[in-house]
Amino acid sequence: MTKADIVADIATETGLEKTEVLRAVEAFMGTIKTSLTRGNNVYLRGFGSFIVKERAQKTGRNISKKTTIIIPAHNIPSFKPSKTFVESVKKDVKVR
């Protein structure tokens, strides 16, 4: 499912114009991105949490040059689904 599919589904379900829904979806994603870049997690009850995870420094290998490199510590965004969300997917998913 793409963002366009999500916008179309929401527009159909709510009766709103697709342009209005697109602006709302873009604003939602922008708010989450801004919050995570500030180091704040986003918690959506019944859906899940968008969180910032810290990755420790580690040693990697450049196999083409046969050298080791240091990969510095860094933060990455992550999504953790809620228990109710996971259970509903386990119960209701239809395999193609």
Stockholm file with secondary structure:
# STOCKHOLM 1.0

chainA/1-96         MTKADIVADIATETGLEKTEVLRAVEAFMGTIKTSLTRGNNVYLRGFGSFIVKERAQKTGRNISKKTTIIIPAHNIPSFKPSKTFVESVKKDVKVR
#=GR chainA/1-96 SS CCHHHHHHHHHHHHCCCHHHHHHHHHHHHHHHHHHHHTTCCEEETTTEEEEEEEECCEEEEETTTTEEEEECCEEEEEEEECHHHHHHHHHHCCCC
#=GC SS_cons        CCHHHHHHHHHHHHCCCHHHHHHHHHHHHHHHHHHHHTTCCEEETTTEEEEEEEECCEEEEETTTTEEEEECCEEEEEEEECHHHHHHHHHHCCCC
//
